Amino acid sequence: MFNEIIVIGRLANKPVMRETQNGIKLATIVLDIESPYRNNLGINDHDYITCVLWKGISQQVMDCCDIGSFLGVKGRLQSRTFESADNQSMTVMEVKVEHVEFFDKYFIKK
């Protein structure tokens, strides 16, 4: 079986950094991917993909990126189940990032 995903988009918000109980740094980012197709109102739809970055990659993104930064991530798709504040079981899909490519130097921001 093969689980690999590549996503290219713009940061929808500032990266959020936290640490595990063992002191390992991780950051969560949300990539905004604009659809090339317009809906019936003439507006491009957007997908928002949550990505989790670990250790050195997380610090690199924290240091180099801000809202609107254009980057690509490569990793694997992973599901995670947790209990919400109202005791509901929730499952989310996230990209566990293995590599980040920074594209701002190649493309001008909108």
C-alpha positions, 0 to 999 in steps of 0.5 A: 500500500502507498500513502503519499500526498503533495499539496501546494497552497498558501498559508491560511493562518499563522503556524501554531507551535506547541510541544509534546510532553517529551519536549518535541516541537510540532507546528500545525498549519492550514493550507488554502488551495484555490480551485481552478474552477468557478462555482455558479456564482463565478467565485473560485472555491477553496479547500483548507488542508490541515498539516502537521509538521514535526521537529526541525521542519516546524521551526523552519516554517515558523521562522520563514512563513506568514499568512499568505506564504506560498509553499508545498508540502509532501507527506502522508495522509493520516486520520486522528480521532479525539473527543470534542468538548461536548464529548463527541468522538471526532475524526479528522484527516491531516497531512503528516508533513515530511518535506516542505518547499518554499515557493515565495521566491519563485512566485509573487503573492496575490 
